[in-house]
Amino acid sequence: MLENKEHVYFFTDYMNHISYVKFIAAVRERKIPFGYLGSRNVEQLVKQIYDDLC
């Protein structure tokens, strides 16, 4: 699932702890940059991702 990904975002409201720990370990192992999404507002999410990637 993480192959060829340039950046990964976690929306932790919908992840259980076990899944989160596994994904974080996999992302770090592959040295993929990651961030967290903390809003349900689509406009805010798009702005956050745009700001992060530009």
ModelCIF file with pLDDT and N, C-alpha, C, O atoms, coordinates in Angstrom:
data_MODEL
#
_entry.id   MODEL 
#
_entity.id                         1 
_entity.type                       polymer 
_entity.pdbx_number_of_molecules   1 
#
_entity_poly.entity_id                      1 
_entity_poly.type                           'polypeptide(L)' 
_entity_poly.nstd_linkage                   no 
_entity_poly.nstd_monomer                   no 
_entity_poly.pdbx_seq_one_letter_code       MLENKEHVYFFTDYMNHISYVKFIAAVRERKIPFGYLGSRNVEQLVKQIYDDLC 
_entity_poly.pdbx_seq_one_letter_code_can   MLENKEHVYFFTDYMNHISYVKFIAAVRERKIPFGYLGSRNVEQLVKQIYDDLC 
_entity_poly.pdbx_strand_id                 A 
#
loop_
_entity_poly_seq.entity_id 
_entity_poly_seq.num 
_entity_poly_seq.mon_id 
_entity_poly_seq.hetero 
1 1  MET n 
1 2  LEU n 
1 3  GLU n 
1 4  ASN n 
1 5  LYS n 
1 6  GLU n 
1 7  HIS n 
1 8  VAL n 
1 9  TYR n 
1 10 PHE n 
1 11 PHE n 
1 12 THR n 
1 13 ASP n 
1 14 TYR n 
1 15 MET n 
1 16 ASN n 
1 17 HIS n 
1 18 ILE n 
1 19 SER n 
1 20 TYR n 
1 21 VAL n 
1 22 LYS n 
1 23 PHE n 
1 24 ILE n 
1 25 ALA n 
1 26 ALA n 
1 27 VAL n 
1 28 ARG n 
1 29 GLU n 
1 30 ARG n 
1 31 LYS n 
1 32 ILE n 
1 33 PRO n 
1 34 PHE n 
1 35 GLY n 
1 36 TYR n 
1 37 LEU n 
1 38 GLY n 
1 39 SER n 
1 40 ARG n 
1 41 ASN n 
1 42 VAL n 
1 43 GLU n 
1 44 GLN n 
1 45 LEU n 
1 46 VAL n 
1 47 LYS n 
1 48 GLN n 
1 49 ILE n 
1 50 TYR n 
1 51 ASP n 
1 52 ASP n 
1 53 LEU n 
1 54 CYS n 
#
_struct_asym.id          A 
_struct_asym.entity_id   1 
#
loop_
_ma_qa_metric.id 
_ma_qa_metric.mode 
_ma_qa_metric.name 
_ma_qa_metric.software_group_id 
_ma_qa_metric.type 
1 global pLDDT . pLDDT 
2 local  pLDDT . pLDDT 
#
_ma_qa_metric_global.metric_id      1 
_ma_qa_metric_global.metric_value   90.89 
_ma_qa_metric_global.model_id       1 
_ma_qa_metric_global.ordinal_id     1 
#
loop_
_ma_qa_metric_local.label_asym_id 
_ma_qa_metric_local.label_comp_id 
_ma_qa_metric_local.label_seq_id 
_ma_qa_metric_local.metric_id 
_ma_qa_metric_local.metric_value 
_ma_qa_metric_local.model_id 
_ma_qa_metric_local.ordinal_id 
A MET 1  2 84.00 1 1  
A LEU 2  2 88.00 1 2  
A GLU 3  2 89.00 1 3  
A ASN 4  2 91.00 1 4  
A LYS 5  2 93.00 1 5  
A GLU 6  2 91.00 1 6  
A HIS 7  2 93.00 1 7  
A VAL 8  2 94.00 1 8  
A TYR 9  2 93.00 1 9  
A PHE 10 2 92.00 1 10 
A PHE 11 2 89.00 1 11 
A THR 12 2 80.00 1 12 
A ASP 13 2 81.00 1 13 
A TYR 14 2 80.00 1 14 
A MET 15 2 85.00 1 15 
A ASN 16 2 88.00 1 16 
A HIS 17 2 90.00 1 17 
A ILE 18 2 92.00 1 18 
A SER 19 2 90.00 1 19 
A TYR 20 2 91.00 1 20 
A VAL 21 2 94.00 1 21 
A LYS 22 2 94.00 1 22 
A PHE 23 2 93.00 1 23 
A ILE 24 2 95.00 1 24 
A ALA 25 2 96.00 1 25 
A ALA 26 2 96.00 1 26 
A VAL 27 2 97.00 1 27 
A ARG 28 2 97.00 1 28 
A GLU 29 2 96.00 1 29 
A ARG 30 2 96.00 1 30 
A LYS 31 2 96.00 1 31 
A ILE 32 2 96.00 1 32 
A PRO 33 2 95.00 1 33 
A PHE 34 2 95.00 1 34 
A GLY 35 2 92.00 1 35 
A TYR 36 2 92.00 1 36 
A LEU 37 2 89.00 1 37 
A GLY 38 2 83.00 1 38 
A SER 39 2 83.00 1 39 
A ARG 40 2 88.00 1 40 
A ASN 41 2 91.00 1 41 
A VAL 42 2 92.00 1 42 
A GLU 43 2 94.00 1 43 
A GLN 44 2 92.00 1 44 
A LEU 45 2 91.00 1 45 
A VAL 46 2 93.00 1 46 
A LYS 47 2 93.00 1 47 
A GLN 48 2 91.00 1 48 
A ILE 49 2 92.00 1 49 
A TYR 50 2 93.00 1 50 
A ASP 51 2 92.00 1 51 
A ASP 52 2 87.00 1 52 
A LEU 53 2 85.00 1 53 
A CYS 54 2 85.00 1 54 
#
loop_
_atom_site.group_PDB 
_atom_site.id 
_atom_site.type_symbol 
_atom_site.label_atom_id 
_atom_site.label_alt_id 
_atom_site.label_comp_id 
_atom_site.label_asym_id 
_atom_site.label_entity_id 
_atom_site.label_seq_id 
_atom_site.pdbx_PDB_ins_code 
_atom_site.Cartn_x 
_atom_site.Cartn_y 
_atom_site.Cartn_z 
_atom_site.occupancy 
_atom_site.B_iso_or_equiv 
_atom_site.pdbx_formal_charge 
_atom_site.auth_seq_id 
_atom_site.auth_comp_id 
_atom_site.auth_asym_id 
_atom_site.auth_atom_id 
_atom_site.pdbx_PDB_model_num 
ATOM 1   N N  . MET A 1 1  ? 0.820   -1.199 0.000  1.00 84.00 ? 1  MET A N  1 
ATOM 2   C CA . MET A 1 1  ? 0.000   0.000  0.000  1.00 84.00 ? 1  MET A CA 1 
ATOM 3   C C  . MET A 1 1  ? 0.861   1.260  0.000  1.00 84.00 ? 1  MET A C  1 
ATOM 4   O O  . MET A 1 1  ? 0.435   2.292  -0.518 1.00 84.00 ? 1  MET A O  1 
ATOM 5   N N  . LEU A 1 2  ? 2.040   1.198  0.558  1.00 88.00 ? 2  LEU A N  1 
ATOM 6   C CA . LEU A 1 2  ? 2.885   2.382  0.666  1.00 88.00 ? 2  LEU A CA 1 
ATOM 7   C C  . LEU A 1 2  ? 3.917   2.493  -0.451 1.00 88.00 ? 2  LEU A C  1 
ATOM 8   O O  . LEU A 1 2  ? 4.651   3.479  -0.517 1.00 88.00 ? 2  LEU A O  1 
ATOM 9   N N  . GLU A 1 3  ? 3.982   1.512  -1.313 1.00 89.00 ? 3  GLU A N  1 
ATOM 10  C CA . GLU A 1 3  ? 4.973   1.555  -2.384 1.00 89.00 ? 3  GLU A CA 1 
ATOM 11  C C  . GLU A 1 3  ? 4.728   2.755  -3.299 1.00 89.00 ? 3  GLU A C  1 
ATOM 12  O O  . GLU A 1 3  ? 3.591   3.055  -3.664 1.00 89.00 ? 3  GLU A O  1 
ATOM 13  N N  . ASN A 1 4  ? 5.815   3.431  -3.658 1.00 91.00 ? 4  ASN A N  1 
ATOM 14  C CA . ASN A 1 4  ? 5.795   4.578  -4.579 1.00 91.00 ? 4  ASN A CA 1 
ATOM 15  C C  . ASN A 1 4  ? 5.012   5.784  -4.058 1.00 91.00 ? 4  ASN A C  1 
ATOM 16  O O  . ASN A 1 4  ? 4.585   6.627  -4.847 1.00 91.00 ? 4  ASN A O  1 
ATOM 17  N N  . LYS A 1 5  ? 4.824   5.874  -2.769 1.00 93.00 ? 5  LYS A N  1 
ATOM 18  C CA . LYS A 1 5  ? 4.140   7.044  -2.197 1.00 93.00 ? 5  LYS A CA 1 
ATOM 19  C C  . LYS A 1 5  ? 5.172   8.109  -1.871 1.00 93.00 ? 5  LYS A C  1 
ATOM 20  O O  . LYS A 1 5  ? 6.235   7.807  -1.329 1.00 93.00 ? 5  LYS A O  1 
ATOM 21  N N  . GLU A 1 6  ? 4.861   9.351  -2.199 1.00 91.00 ? 6  GLU A N  1 
ATOM 22  C CA . GLU A 1 6  ? 5.758   10.468 -1.941 1.00 91.00 ? 6  GLU A CA 1 
ATOM 23  C C  . GLU A 1 6  ? 5.528   11.086 -0.562 1.00 91.00 ? 6  GLU A C  1 
ATOM 24  O O  . GLU A 1 6  ? 6.450   11.641 0.037  1.00 91.00 ? 6  GLU A O  1 
ATOM 25  N N  . HIS A 1 7  ? 4.315   10.991 -0.070 1.00 93.00 ? 7  HIS A N  1 
ATOM 26  C CA . HIS A 1 7  ? 3.949   11.598 1.207  1.00 93.00 ? 7  HIS A CA 1 
ATOM 27  C C  . HIS A 1 7  ? 2.713   10.862 1.715  1.00 93.00 ? 7  HIS A C  1 
ATOM 28  O O  . HIS A 1 7  ? 1.867   10.447 0.923  1.00 93.00 ? 7  HIS A O  1 
ATOM 29  N N  . VAL A 1 8  ? 2.606   10.702 3.020  1.00 94.00 ? 8  VAL A N  1 
ATOM 30  C CA . VAL A 1 8  ? 1.463   10.017 3.629  1.00 94.00 ? 8  VAL A CA 1 
ATOM 31  C C  . VAL A 1 8  ? 0.882   10.918 4.712  1.00 94.00 ? 8  VAL A C  1 
ATOM 32  O O  . VAL A 1 8  ? 1.618   11.545 5.473  1.00 94.00 ? 8  VAL A O  1 
ATOM 33  N N  . TYR A 1 9  ? -0.432  10.975 4.772  1.00 93.00 ? 9  TYR A N  1 
ATOM 34  C CA . TYR A 1 9  ? -1.124  11.709 5.824  1.00 93.00 ? 9  TYR A CA 1 
ATOM 35  C C  . TYR A 1 9  ? -1.966  10.747 6.643  1.00 93.00 ? 9  TYR A C  1 
ATOM 36  O O  . TYR A 1 9  ? -2.580  9.824  6.107  1.00 93.00 ? 9  TYR A O  1 
ATOM 37  N N  . PHE A 1 10 ? -1.987  10.972 7.934  1.00 92.00 ? 10 PHE A N  1 
ATOM 38  C CA . PHE A 1 10 ? -2.788  10.165 8.834  1.00 92.00 ? 10 PHE A CA 1 
ATOM 39  C C  . PHE A 1 10 ? -3.934  10.999 9.376  1.00 92.00 ? 10 PHE A C  1 
ATOM 40  O O  . PHE A 1 10 ? -3.736  12.100 9.890  1.00 92.00 ? 10 PHE A O  1 
ATOM 41  N N  . PHE A 1 11 ? -5.137  10.453 9.252  1.00 89.00 ? 11 PHE A N  1 
ATOM 42  C CA . PHE A 1 11 ? -6.314  11.053 9.880  1.00 89.00 ? 11 PHE A CA 1 
ATOM 43  C C  . PHE A 1 11 ? -6.659  10.121 11.032 1.00 89.00 ? 11 PHE A C  1 
ATOM 44  O O  . PHE A 1 11 ? -7.432  9.176  10.874 1.00 89.00 ? 11 PHE A O  1 
ATOM 45  N N  . THR A 1 12 ? -6.087  10.395 12.169 1.00 80.00 ? 12 THR A N  1 
ATOM 46  C CA . THR A 1 12 ? -6.103  9.453  13.280 1.00 80.00 ? 12 THR A CA 1 
ATOM 47  C C  . THR A 1 12 ? -7.464  9.272  13.945 1.00 80.00 ? 12 THR A C  1 
ATOM 48  O O  . THR A 1 12 ? -7.633  8.362  14.757 1.00 80.00 ? 12 THR A O  1 
ATOM 49  N N  . ASP A 1 13 ? -8.431  10.116 13.620 1.00 81.00 ? 13 ASP A N  1 
ATOM 50  C CA . ASP A 1 13 ? -9.770  9.939  14.187 1.00 81.00 ? 13 ASP A CA 1 
ATOM 51  C C  . ASP A 1 13 ? -10.366 8.596  13.784 1.00 81.00 ? 13 ASP A C  1 
ATOM 52  O O  . ASP A 1 13 ? -11.213 8.054  14.494 1.00 81.00 ? 13 ASP A O  1 
ATOM 53  N N  . TYR A 1 14 ? -9.930  8.061  12.653 1.00 80.00 ? 14 TYR A N  1 
ATOM 54  C CA . TYR A 1 14 ? -10.513 6.839  12.131 1.00 80.00 ? 14 TYR A CA 1 
ATOM 55  C C  . TYR A 1 14 ? -9.541  5.662  12.160 1.00 80.00 ? 14 TYR A C  1 
ATOM 56  O O  . TYR A 1 14 ? -9.753  4.675  11.454 1.00 80.00 ? 14 TYR A O  1 
ATOM 57  N N  . MET A 1 15 ? -8.500  5.746  12.948 1.00 85.00 ? 15 MET A N  1 
ATOM 58  C CA . MET A 1 15 ? -7.523  4.660  13.048 1.00 85.00 ? 15 MET A CA 1 
ATOM 59  C C  . MET A 1 15 ? -7.450  4.161  14.485 1.00 85.00 ? 15 MET A C  1 
ATOM 60  O O  . MET A 1 15 ? -7.450  4.948  15.432 1.00 85.00 ? 15 MET A O  1 
ATOM 61  N N  . ASN A 1 16 ? -7.387  2.839  14.630 1.00 88.00 ? 16 ASN A N  1 
ATOM 62  C CA . ASN A 1 16 ? -7.149  2.330  15.973 1.00 88.00 ? 16 ASN A CA 1 
ATOM 63  C C  . ASN A 1 16 ? -5.646  2.361  16.246 1.00 88.00 ? 16 ASN A C  1 
ATOM 64  O O  . ASN A 1 16 ? -4.847  2.534  15.325 1.00 88.00 ? 16 ASN A O  1 
ATOM 65  N N  . HIS A 1 17 ? -5.271  2.197  17.489 1.00 90.00 ? 17 HIS A N  1 
ATOM 66  C CA . HIS A 1 17 ? -3.877  2.355  17.888 1.00 90.00 ? 17 HIS A CA 1 
ATOM 67  C C  . HIS A 1 17 ? -2.968  1.326  17.206 1.00 90.00 ? 17 HIS A C  1 
ATOM 68  O O  . HIS A 1 17 ? -1.865  1.670  16.780 1.00 90.00 ? 17 HIS A O  1 
ATOM 69  N N  . ILE A 1 18 ? -3.405  0.100  17.100 1.00 92.00 ? 18 ILE A N  1 
ATOM 70  C CA . ILE A 1 18 ? -2.581  -0.953 16.496 1.00 92.00 ? 18 ILE A CA 1 
ATOM 71  C C  . ILE A 1 18 ? -2.283  -0.624 15.033 1.00 92.00 ? 18 ILE A C  1 
ATOM 72  O O  . ILE A 1 18 ? -1.142  -0.766 14.592 1.00 92.00 ? 18 ILE A O  1 
ATOM 73  N N  . SER A 1 19 ? -3.283  -0.189 14.281 1.00 90.00 ? 19 SER A N  1 
ATOM 74  C CA . SER A 1 19 ? -3.073  0.181  12.871 1.00 90.00 ? 19 SER A CA 1 
ATOM 75  C C  . SER A 1 19 ? -2.127  1.367  12.767 1.00 90.00 ? 19 SER A C  1 
ATOM 76  O O  . SER A 1 19 ? -1.235  1.380  11.920 1.00 90.00 ? 19 SER A O  1 
ATOM 77  N N  . TYR A 1 20 ? -2.318  2.356  13.621 1.00 91.00 ? 20 TYR A N  1 
ATOM 78  C CA . TYR A 1 20 ? -1.467  3.540  13.609 1.00 91.00 ? 20 TYR A CA 1 
ATOM 79  C C  . TYR A 1 20 ? 0.000   3.156  13.822 1.00 91.00 ? 20 TYR A C  1 
ATOM 80  O O  . TYR A 1 20 ? 0.875   3.608  13.083 1.00 91.00 ? 20 TYR A O  1 
ATOM 81  N N  . VAL A 1 21 ? 0.263   2.336  14.817 1.00 94.00 ? 21 VAL A N  1 
ATOM 82  C CA . VAL A 1 21 ? 1.635   1.928  15.133 1.00 94.00 ? 21 VAL A CA 1 
ATOM 83  C C  . VAL A 1 21 ? 2.258   1.189  13.947 1.00 94.00 ? 21 VAL A C  1 
ATOM 84  O O  . VAL A 1 21 ? 3.419   1.427  13.614 1.00 94.00 ? 21 VAL A O  1 
ATOM 85  N N  . LYS A 1 22 ? 1.502   0.300  13.311 1.00 94.00 ? 22 LYS A N  1 
ATOM 86  C CA . LYS A 1 22 ? 2.018   -0.451 12.168 1.00 94.00 ? 22 LYS A CA 1 
ATOM 87  C C  . LYS A 1 22 ? 2.322   0.463  10.989 1.00 94.00 ? 22 LYS A C  1 
ATOM 88  O O  . LYS A 1 22 ? 3.366   0.325  10.352 1.00 94.00 ? 22 LYS A O  1 
ATOM 89  N N  . PHE A 1 23 ? 1.423   1.391  10.693 1.00 93.00 ? 23 PHE A N  1 
ATOM 90  C CA . PHE A 1 23 ? 1.644   2.306  9.568  1.00 93.00 ? 23 PHE A CA 1 
ATOM 91  C C  . PHE A 1 23 ? 2.810   3.247  9.831  1.00 93.00 ? 23 PHE A C  1 
ATOM 92  O O  . PHE A 1 23 ? 3.613   3.494  8.931  1.00 93.00 ? 23 PHE A O  1 
ATOM 93  N N  . ILE A 1 24 ? 2.917   3.771  11.032 1.00 95.00 ? 24 ILE A N  1 
ATOM 94  C CA . ILE A 1 24 ? 4.027   4.670  11.367 1.00 95.00 ? 24 ILE A CA 1 
ATOM 95  C C  . ILE A 1 24 ? 5.354   3.936  11.199 1.00 95.00 ? 24 ILE A C  1 
ATOM 96  O O  . ILE A 1 24 ? 6.303   4.489  10.643 1.00 95.00 ? 24 ILE A O  1 
ATOM 97  N N  . ALA A 1 25 ? 5.425   2.708  11.672 1.00 96.00 ? 25 ALA A N  1 
ATOM 98  C CA . ALA A 1 25 ? 6.659   1.927  11.535 1.00 96.00 ? 25 ALA A CA 1 
ATOM 99  C C  . ALA A 1 25 ? 7.002   1.712  10.067 1.00 96.00 ? 25 ALA A C  1 
ATOM 100 O O  . ALA A 1 25 ? 8.161   1.847  9.677  1.00 96.00 ? 25 ALA A O  1 
ATOM 101 N N  . ALA A 1 26 ? 6.006   1.381  9.252  1.00 96.00 ? 26 ALA A N  1 
ATOM 102 C CA . ALA A 1 26 ? 6.241   1.138  7.825  1.00 96.00 ? 26 ALA A CA 1 
ATOM 103 C C  . ALA A 1 26 ? 6.668   2.413  7.103  1.00 96.00 ? 26 ALA A C  1 
ATOM 104 O O  . ALA A 1 26 ? 7.558   2.370  6.254  1.00 96.00 ? 26 ALA A O  1 
ATOM 105 N N  . VAL A 1 27 ? 6.052   3.535  7.426  1.00 97.00 ? 27 VAL A N  1 
ATOM 106 C CA . VAL A 1 27 ? 6.379   4.812  6.798  1.00 97.00 ? 27 VAL A CA 1 
ATOM 107 C C  . VAL A 1 27 ? 7.798   5.235  7.176  1.00 97.00 ? 27 VAL A C  1 
ATOM 108 O O  . VAL A 1 27 ? 8.565   5.685  6.325  1.00 97.00 ? 27 VAL A O  1 
ATOM 109 N N  . ARG A 1 28 ? 8.136   5.089  8.432  1.00 97.00 ? 28 ARG A N  1 
ATOM 110 C CA . ARG A 1 28 ? 9.488   5.460  8.876  1.00 97.00 ? 28 ARG A CA 1 
ATOM 111 C C  . ARG A 1 28 ? 10.540  4.556  8.262  1.00 97.00 ? 28 ARG A C  1 
ATOM 112 O O  . ARG A 1 28 ? 11.612  5.021  7.874  1.00 97.00 ? 28 ARG A O  1 
ATOM 113 N N  . GLU A 1 29 ? 10.243  3.272  8.171  1.00 96.00 ? 29 GLU A N  1 
ATOM 114 C CA . GLU A 1 29 ? 11.186  2.314  7.578  1.00 96.00 ? 29 GLU A CA 1 
ATOM 115 C C  . GLU A 1 29 ? 11.492  2.674  6.125  1.00 96.00 ? 29 GLU A C  1 
ATOM 116 O O  . GLU A 1 29 ? 12.625  2.528  5.667  1.00 96.00 ? 29 GLU A O  1 
ATOM 117 N N  . ARG A 1 30 ? 10.473  3.143  5.407  1.00 96.00 ? 30 ARG A N  1 
ATOM 118 C CA . ARG A 1 30 ? 10.631  3.503  3.994  1.00 96.00 ? 30 ARG A CA 1 
ATOM 119 C C  . ARG A 1 30 ? 11.059  4.958  3.807  1.00 96.00 ? 30 ARG A C  1 
ATOM 120 O O  . ARG A 1 30 ? 11.251  5.420  2.682  1.00 96.00 ? 30 ARG A O  1 
ATOM 121 N N  . LYS A 1 31 ? 11.206  5.677  4.932  1.00 96.00 ? 31 LYS A N  1 
ATOM 122 C CA . LYS A 1 31 ? 11.608  7.086  4.921  1.00 96.00 ? 31 LYS A CA 1 
ATOM 123 C C  . LYS A 1 31 ? 10.670  7.957  4.082  1.00 96.00 ? 31 LYS A C  1 
ATOM 124 O O  . LYS A 1 31 ? 11.109  8.838  3.343  1.00 96.00 ? 31 LYS A O  1 
ATOM 125 N N  . ILE A 1 32 ? 9.378   7.691  4.214  1.00 96.00 ? 32 ILE A N  1 
ATOM 126 C CA . ILE A 1 32 ? 8.352   8.467  3.516  1.00 96.00 ? 32 ILE A CA 1 
ATOM 127 C C  . ILE A 1 32 ? 7.934   9.610  4.434  1.00 96.00 ? 32 ILE A C  1 
ATOM 128 O O  . ILE A 1 32 ? 7.574   9.366  5.586  1.00 96.00 ? 32 ILE A O  1 
ATOM 129 N N  . PRO A 1 33 ? 7.971   10.840 3.956  1.00 95.00 ? 33 PRO A N  1 
ATOM 130 C CA . PRO A 1 33 ? 7.492   11.960 4.781  1.00 95.00 ? 33 PRO A CA 1 
ATOM 131 C C  . PRO A 1 33 ? 6.013   11.762 5.125  1.00 95.00 ? 33 PRO A C  1 
ATOM 132 O O  . PRO A 1 33 ? 5.239   11.259 4.311  1.00 95.00 ? 33 PRO A O  1 
ATOM 133 N N  . PHE A 1 34 ? 5.634   12.163 6.335  1.00 95.00 ? 34 PHE A N  1 
ATOM 134 C CA . PHE A 1 34 ? 4.237   11.996 6.725  1.00 95.00 ? 34 PHE A CA 1 
ATOM 135 C C  . PHE A 1 34 ? 3.784   13.176 7.562  1.00 95.00 ? 34 PHE A C  1 
ATOM 136 O O  . PHE A 1 34 ? 4.588   13.933 8.105  1.00 95.00 ? 34 PHE A O  1 
ATOM 137 N N  . GLY A 1 35 ? 2.478   13.303 7.646  1.00 92.00 ? 35 GLY A N  1 
ATOM 138 C CA . GLY A 1 35 ? 1.876   14.363 8.431  1.00 92.00 ? 35 GLY A CA 1 
ATOM 139 C C  . GLY A 1 35 ? 0.543   13.893 8.981  1.00 92.00 ? 35 GLY A C  1 
ATOM 140 O O  . GLY A 1 35 ? 0.123   12.758 8.757  1.00 92.00 ? 35 GLY A O  1 
ATOM 141 N N  . TYR A 1 36 ? -0.102  14.772 9.693  1.00 92.00 ? 36 TYR A N  1 
ATOM 142 C CA . TYR A 1 36 ? -1.375  14.452 10.318 1.00 92.00 ? 36 TYR A CA 1 
ATOM 143 C C  . TYR A 1 36 ? -2.441  15.429 9.857  1.00 92.00 ? 36 TYR A C  1 
ATOM 144 O O  . TYR A 1 36 ? -2.184  16.623 9.702  1.00 92.00 ? 36 TYR A O  1 
ATOM 145 N N  . LEU A 1 37 ? -3.627  14.913 9.644  1.00 89.00 ? 37 LEU A N  1 
ATOM 146 C CA . LEU A 1 37 ? -4.759  15.754 9.280  1.00 89.00 ? 37 LEU A CA 1 
ATOM 147 C C  . LEU A 1 37 ? -5.632  15.896 10.515 1.00 89.00 ? 37 LEU A C  1 
ATOM 148 O O  . LEU A 1 37 ? -6.015  14.908 11.142 1.00 89.00 ? 37 LEU A O  1 
ATOM 149 N N  . GLY A 1 38 ? -5.938  17.136 10.852 1.00 83.00 ? 38 GLY A N  1 
ATOM 150 C CA . GLY A 1 38 ? -6.665  17.361 12.094 1.00 83.00 ? 38 GLY A CA 1 
ATOM 151 C C  . GLY A 1 38 ? -8.001  18.041 11.925 1.00 83.00 ? 38 GLY A C  1 
ATOM 152 O O  . GLY A 1 38 ? -8.546  18.580 12.888 1.00 83.00 ? 38 GLY A O  1 
ATOM 153 N N  . SER A 1 39 ? -8.536  18.027 10.732 1.00 83.00 ? 39 SER A N  1 
ATOM 154 C CA . SER A 1 39 ? -9.797  18.715 10.489 1.00 83.00 ? 39 SER A CA 1 
ATOM 155 C C  . SER A 1 39 ? -10.665 17.862 9.593  1.00 83.00 ? 39 SER A C  1 
ATOM 156 O O  . SER A 1 39 ? -10.172 17.010 8.854  1.00 83.00 ? 39 SER A O  1 
ATOM 157 N N  . ARG A 1 40 ? -11.942 18.094 9.662  1.00 88.00 ? 40 ARG A N  1 
ATOM 158 C CA . ARG A 1 40 ? -12.872 17.420 8.747  1.00 88.00 ? 40 ARG A CA 1 
ATOM 159 C C  . ARG A 1 40 ? -13.328 18.373 7.647  1.00 88.00 ? 40 ARG A C  1 
ATOM 160 O O  . ARG A 1 40 ? -14.080 17.986 6.753  1.00 88.00 ? 40 ARG A O  1 
ATOM 161 N N  . ASN A 1 41 ? -12.875 19.607 7.718  1.00 91.00 ? 41 ASN A N  1 
ATOM 162 C CA . ASN A 1 41 ? -13.228 20.616 6.730  1.00 91.00 ? 41 ASN A CA 1 
ATOM 163 C C  . ASN A 1 41 ? -12.354 20.413 5.489  1.00 91.00 ? 41 ASN A C  1 
ATOM 164 O O  . ASN A 1 41 ? -11.133 20.552 5.553  1.00 91.00 ? 41 ASN A O  1 
ATOM 165 N N  . VAL A 1 42 ? -12.981 20.089 4.377  1.00 92.00 ? 42 VAL A N  1 
ATOM 166 C CA . VAL A 1 42 ? -12.252 19.758 3.159  1.00 92.00 ? 42 VAL A CA 1 
ATOM 167 C C  . VAL A 1 42 ? -11.377 20.917 2.696  1.00 92.00 ? 42 VAL A C  1 
ATOM 168 O O  . VAL A 1 42 ? -10.240 20.698 2.279  1.00 92.00 ? 42 VAL A O  1 
ATOM 169 N N  . GLU A 1 43 ? -11.879 22.132 2.761  1.00 94.00 ? 43 GLU A N  1 
ATOM 170 C CA . GLU A 1 43 ? -11.089 23.288 2.327  1.00 94.00 ? 43 GLU A CA 1 
ATOM 171 C C  . GLU A 1 43 ? -9.829  23.447 3.183  1.00 94.00 ? 43 GLU A C  1 
ATOM 172 O O  . GLU A 1 43 ? -8.754  23.736 2.658  1.00 94.00 ? 43 GLU A O  1 
ATOM 173 N N  . GLN A 1 44 ? -9.958  23.262 4.478  1.00 92.00 ? 44 GLN A N  1 
ATOM 174 C CA . GLN A 1 44 ? -8.793  23.349 5.362  1.00 92.00 ? 44 GLN A CA 1 
ATOM 175 C C  . GLN A 1 44 ? -7.790  22.231 5.075  1.00 92.00 ? 44 GLN A C  1 
ATOM 176 O O  . GLN A 1 44 ? -6.580  22.451 5.113  1.00 92.00 ? 44 GLN A O  1 
ATOM 177 N N  . LEU A 1 45 ? -8.301  21.032 4.786  1.00 91.00 ? 45 LEU A N  1 
ATOM 178 C CA . LEU A 1 45 ? -7.422  19.903 4.481  1.00 91.00 ? 45 LEU A CA 1 
ATOM 179 C C  . LEU A 1 45 ? -6.649  20.139 3.190  1.00 91.00 ? 45 LEU A C  1 
ATOM 180 O O  . LEU A 1 45 ? -5.448  19.881 3.120  1.00 91.00 ? 45 LEU A O  1 
ATOM 181 N N  . VAL A 1 46 ? -7.341  20.629 2.173  1.00 93.00 ? 46 VAL A N  1 
ATOM 182 C CA . VAL A 1 46 ? -6.674  20.913 0.896  1.00 93.00 ? 46 VAL A CA 1 
ATOM 183 C C  . VAL A 1 46 ? -5.608  21.978 1.090  1.00 93.00 ? 46 VAL A C  1 
ATOM 184 O O  . VAL A 1 46 ? -4.506  21.855 0.557  1.00 93.00 ? 46 VAL A O  1 
ATOM 185 N N  . LYS A 1 47 ? -5.920  23.013 1.842  1.00 93.00 ? 47 LYS A N  1 
ATOM 186 C CA . LYS A 1 47 ? -4.941  24.071 2.105  1.00 93.00 ? 47 LYS A CA 1 
ATOM 187 C C  . LYS A 1 47 ? -3.734  23.522 2.870  1.00 93.00 ? 47 LYS A C  1 
ATOM 188 O O  . LYS A 1 47 ? -2.591  23.837 2.536  1.00 93.00 ? 47 LYS A O  1 
ATOM 189 N N  . GLN A 1 48 ? -3.986  22.706 3.889  1.00 91.00 ? 48 GLN A N  1 
ATOM 190 C CA . GLN A 1 48 ? -2.888  22.137 4.671  1.00 91.00 ? 48 GLN A CA 1 
ATOM 191 C C  . GLN A 1 48 ? -1.977  21.288 3.798  1.00 91.00 ? 48 GLN A C  1 
ATOM 192 O O  . GLN A 1 48 ? -0.755  21.422 3.862  1.00 91.00 ? 48 GLN A O  1 
ATOM 193 N N  . ILE A 1 49 ? -2.560  20.419 2.987  1.00 92.00 ? 49 ILE A N  1 
ATOM 194 C CA . ILE A 1 49 ? -1.756  19.554 2.120  1.00 92.00 ? 49 ILE A CA 1 
ATOM 195 C C  . ILE A 1 49 ? -0.999  20.393 1.088  1.00 92.00 ? 49 ILE A C  1 
ATOM 196 O O  . ILE A 1 49 ? 0.179   20.146 0.832  1.00 92.00 ? 49 ILE A O  1 
ATOM 197 N N  . TYR A 1 50 ? -1.661  21.365 0.507  1.00 93.00 ? 50 TYR A N  1 
ATOM 198 C CA . TYR A 1 50 ? -1.007  22.233 -0.476 1.00 93.00 ? 50 TYR A CA 1 
ATOM 199 C C  . TYR A 1 50 ? 0.192   22.961 0.158  1.00 93.00 ? 50 TYR A C  1 
ATOM 200 O O  . TYR A 1 50 ? 1.280   23.008 -0.417 1.00 93.00 ? 50 TYR A O  1 
ATOM 201 N N  . ASP A 1 51 ? -0.030  23.521 1.342  1.00 92.00 ? 51 ASP A N  1 
ATOM 202 C CA . ASP A 1 51 ? 1.044   24.232 2.043  1.00 92.00 ? 51 ASP A CA 1 
ATOM 203 C C  . ASP A 1 51 ? 2.211   23.308 2.376  1.00 92.00 ? 51 ASP A C  1 
ATOM 204 O O  . ASP A 1 51 ? 3.372   23.708 2.281  1.00 92.00 ? 51 ASP A O  1 
ATOM 205 N N  . ASP A 1 52 ? 1.905   22.090 2.760  1.00 87.00 ? 52 ASP A N  1 
ATOM 206 C CA . ASP A 1 52 ? 2.957   21.123 3.084  1.00 87.00 ? 52 ASP A CA 1 
ATOM 207 C C  . ASP A 1 52 ? 3.791   20.731 1.862  1.00 87.00 ? 52 ASP A C  1 
ATOM 208 O O  . ASP A 1 52 ? 5.008   20.567 1.958  1.00 87.00 ? 52 ASP A O  1 
ATOM 209 N N  . LEU A 1 53 ? 3.142   20.588 0.744  1.00 85.00 ? 53 LEU A N  1 
ATOM 210 C CA . LEU A 1 53 ? 3.820   20.055 -0.432 1.00 85.00 ? 53 LEU A CA 1 
ATOM 211 C C  . LEU A 1 53 ? 4.451   21.134 -1.309 1.00 85.00 ? 53 LEU A C  1 
ATOM 212 O O  . LEU A 1 53 ? 5.259   20.812 -2.180 1.00 85.00 ? 53 LEU A O  1 
ATOM 213 N N  . CYS A 1 54 ? 4.109   22.385 -1.105 1.00 85.00 ? 54 CYS A N  1 
ATOM 214 C CA . CYS A 1 54 ? 4.668   23.463 -1.944 1.00 85.00 ? 54 CYS A CA 1 
ATOM 215 C C  . CYS A 1 54 ? 5.703   24.274 -1.230 1.00 85.00 ? 54 CYS A C  1 
ATOM 216 O O  . CYS A 1 54 ? 6.258   25.210 -1.806 1.00 85.00 ? 54 CYS A O  1 
#
